Amino acid sequence: MKKFFLLIAVISISIGAMSQKGKVTSALSYIDQGQLDKAKEAIDQALLDEKSATWPNTFFAKGKLAQAAWESDNPKYKEFYKDALTEAYNAYEKAIELDPKGAIKKKIITTMAYSSLSSDFYNQGSMLFEAKDFKNALNSFETQIQICEGDRYVGAIDTGMYYNAGLAASNSGSYDAALKYFQKCADMKYMGITPYYQMYEAYLGKGDTTKAESTLIELPKLFPDDKTVTLQLIDLYIKSGKNAEAQKYIKIAKEADPTNYTLYFASGIIFLNEENYDSAIPELQKSIDLNPEVFDTQYGIGAAYINKAADMFKSANEIMDVKKYSEAVDAANAVYAKALPYMEKANQLNPEDVYTMRSLQELYYRMKLTDKYNAIKTKLEAAGVK
């Protein structure tokens, strides 16, 4: 009798085990049929059972379900998991861990499950990046990289995934990660000089101008025909306040591209900020000769004339001789007059700029252009500017 009860117990356990295995098999079938709600119910039950909760196939099925839920257009299915793709990846990895014989790993390889999962992580990362959720976009791209670099992935490595991860990292302020991924791109010779510029920007983001500079300085050796390196160096030195270095590279750039008006503008603005108006004016004038439709250049040369005239008035006030004082004032007013056409052009290009209108108001007052003075004053008052 005792043996009879033991036999019944063994049969009961076997039937229970078979029942849970059946739920996993049914779940896989439901997934293939698109009935994800039924699949989830079956998998959830299997995960509650003490024995089937440690079966590799249970987690393989959960991985397939989570991935299918993410890929589905049904909003109900998308709510199954907070982060479905990560849930899928973790479930697949758990299935492999629970299967020392390697059957699940072989199934993942032969079905190219990680190839499709990699594509899903890429798509998710791209959507998050477009939504400006750069931190989570980075997580998606990094998981894609982890999958593709593993021995369960079948397919060609997409070099662009490192660049995508670098961009997401840079935009999220994770500059060390950005440097790692952009360096990977550089090592793989992906996108030519571009990854180096991204590393340069990442170093600037970290506040490491020394490494940013050294990154750029090495580029002419690597890319001798690329003219953009000089422009980047100019930008760096201007941002760093290293005006002499900036002017050095501006001169080099001018020799290579003498009709580039932005180079003369940059040189002129550097001189203007140094209060070296006599050097600033010819540079800005050359920029205008090449392109007269740039507001900043017109305003810049106008400001240079105004500031130079102001200094001349200051010096005139120290002259005691009446005749010489009068001559000095006339000379200063003549310089003020030179500023007028440029400020008027700047106002034409950007009619709402308050600083330009204020400069015109001062010039019209000094030159006794009453009608124009009253008109600009009215416009400033209408804009709420006193």
Secondary structure, 3 states (H helix, E strand, C coil): CHHHHHHHHHHHHHHHHHHHHHHHHHHHHHHHHCCHHHHHHHHHHHHHCCCHHHCHHHHHHHHHHHHHHHHCCCHHHHCCCCCHHHHHHHHHHHHHHCCCCCHHHHHHHHCCHHHHHHHHHHHHHHHHHHCCCHHHHHHHHHHHHHHHCCCCCCCCCCCHHHHHHHHHHHHCCCHHHHHHHHHHHHHCCCCCCHHHHHHHHHHHHHCCHHHHHHHHHCHHHHCCCCCHHHHHHHHHHHHCCCHHHHHHHHHHHHHHCCCCHHHHHHHHHHHHHCCCHHHHHHHHHHHHHHCCCCHHHHHHHHHHHHHHHHHHHHHHCCCCCHHHHHHHHHHHHHHHHHHHHHHHHHHHHCCCCHHHHHHHHHHHHHCCCHHHHHHHHHHHHHCCCC
